[in-house]
């Protein structure tokens, strides 16, 4: 009861700070529709739909999370996924932090839930990727590693836990320094190979992208192979033909292998890609243009 009262006070303060009628309107709607001790599934769905189509003010978010606190875990995870999808489309960190806050709470109340553990790893990986300071990156990537390790312990055949563990190892090593990064390649490879065994298409063929990049960048004396990288990228595109960054990296490897016609074709596919322009697509096209200008615009 004390916790709920504190949440209500915090909600009121945020609504006053926002100074917008939409926050007050939805605050009233939510308070009137709460059926007893937990919100209805219809209300949670409405909250998610509204969040997708509107700019959420501080007051709205506060009311939303007060309502969500009484919802089942499955409904909370649905909102987490919605927030993460919006974050991927907009790169707005506040969306990612809101989802992380929900997951941190669930990790306290439901510590052995696999679905919570791997999503928490994903969230901290993404926060670490966006962080500016190196010490903050290390802290966040370490949290991602610990949460993904826990996910793997809870469900050894869960593709999500292995994937986010592997990429978190990689980013932690990069942030720590070259020698640490090199020491973690064996662990990264093991996790990505496990991902491919379970579900090769997971994260749009992300495991092939990680393996290909690692083999392309590493010197041959410590296990790198540009030829192997080409094979991994090609296999990745078979299971994830829409992965534009994979096409860019494969084009780069083709250029090194003197297969420039194939590289040009791939780069043109990326550069001429129409439709929705998400941050991920824009980044891939930016890399494609740099590579094209360097090799084919002379």
Order of alpha helices (4+ residues) and beta strands (2+ residues): alpha-alpha-alpha-alpha-alpha-alpha-alpha-alpha-alpha-alpha-alpha-alpha-alpha-alpha-alpha-alpha
